[in-house]
Amino acid sequence: MDCRDVIDFGTPASESTEMVSLEIDGVSVTVPAGTSVMRAAMEAEVSVPKLCATDSLKSFGSCRLCWWRSKGAAAIRPRAPRRWKPA
């Protein structure tokens, strides 16, 4: 196996044992609390373009490629790194 066979999930895995559920582009996924949205999308097999995200670095949001709209929000915004936590 060479590096082209390895999936880069966008950020390192969370070590939390607590699980959270979220929906990304209509796809439900359950991941450990503290998982980045980028990693959750990859685990749900939702393709998300990425420039600044890699498993070898913590997310820092420098590329400004990620935009999002939270439920009920009027506008989309550039997305700073976000990790999911239980409500």
C-alpha positions as CSV (number, residue, x, y, z in Angstrom):
1,M,0.0,0.0,0.0
2,D,1.3,3.5,-0.8
3,C,0.1,6.9,0.3
4,R,-2.5,7.1,-2.5
5,D,-4.3,4.2,-0.9
6,V,-4.7,5.9,2.5
7,I,-7.9,7.9,3.1
8,D,-7.2,11.4,4.7
9,F,-10.3,12.2,6.8
10,G,-9.4,15.9,7.1
11,T,-8.5,16.0,10.8
12,P,-7.3,13.6,13.5
13,A,-9.9,11.3,15.1
14,S,-11.5,12.3,18.3
15,E,-10.7,10.1,21.3
16,S,-14.1,10.7,23.0
17,T,-16.2,7.8,23.9
18,E,-19.4,9.9,23.9
19,M,-21.2,9.9,20.6
20,V,-23.1,12.7,18.8
21,S,-25.4,12.5,15.7
22,L,-25.6,15.1,13.0
23,E,-26.8,15.5,9.4
24,I,-24.6,16.6,6.6
25,D,-26.3,17.3,3.2
26,G,-29.2,15.0,4.2
27,V,-26.9,12.2,5.4
28,S,-27.1,11.2,9.1
29,V,-23.8,10.2,10.8
30,T,-22.9,9.4,14.4
31,V,-19.4,10.2,15.5
32,P,-17.4,10.7,18.7
33,A,-18.0,14.1,20.4
34,G,-15.2,16.5,19.3
35,T,-15.1,15.1,15.7
36,S,-14.6,17.8,13.1
37,V,-17.3,18.4,10.6
38,M,-14.8,17.6,7.8
39,R,-14.0,14.1,9.4
40,A,-17.8,13.5,10.0
41,A,-18.5,14.2,6.4
42,M,-15.8,11.8,5.2
43,E,-17.1,9.1,7.5
44,A,-20.6,9.6,6.1
45,E,-19.0,9.4,2.5
46,V,-20.1,13.0,1.8
47,S,-17.5,14.6,-0.5
48,V,-16.2,17.9,0.8
49,P,-13.4,19.8,-1.0
50,K,-10.5,20.5,1.3
51,L,-7.4,22.6,1.1
52,C,-6.4,23.2,4.8
53,A,-7.6,19.9,6.3
54,T,-5.4,16.9,6.8
55,D,-5.2,14.1,9.4
56,S,-1.7,15.3,10.2
57,L,-2.8,18.7,11.5
58,K,-5.5,20.0,13.8
59,S,-8.0,22.1,11.8
60,F,-7.3,25.9,11.7
61,G,-9.5,27.2,9.0
62,S,-7.0,29.1,6.9
63,C,-8.3,28.3,3.4
64,R,-11.8,29.8,3.8
65,L,-13.1,27.1,1.5
66,C,-15.7,25.8,3.9
67,W,-19.0,27.7,4.2
68,W,-22.1,26.7,6.1
69,R,-25.6,27.7,7.1
70,S,-27.0,26.5,10.5
71,K,-30.6,25.5,10.7
72,G,-32.7,28.6,10.9
73,A,-29.9,31.1,9.9
74,A,-30.6,33.6,7.2
75,A,-27.0,33.7,5.8
76,I,-24.1,31.4,5.0
77,R,-20.8,32.2,6.7
78,P,-17.2,31.1,6.3
79,R,-16.7,28.2,8.7
80,A,-14.1,28.4,11.3
81,P,-13.0,24.9,12.6
82,R,-15.8,23.4,14.5
83,R,-16.1,20.3,16.6
84,W,-19.4,18.7,17.5
85,K,-20.4,18.5,21.1
86,P,-23.5,17.0,22.7
87,A,-26.3,19.5,23.3
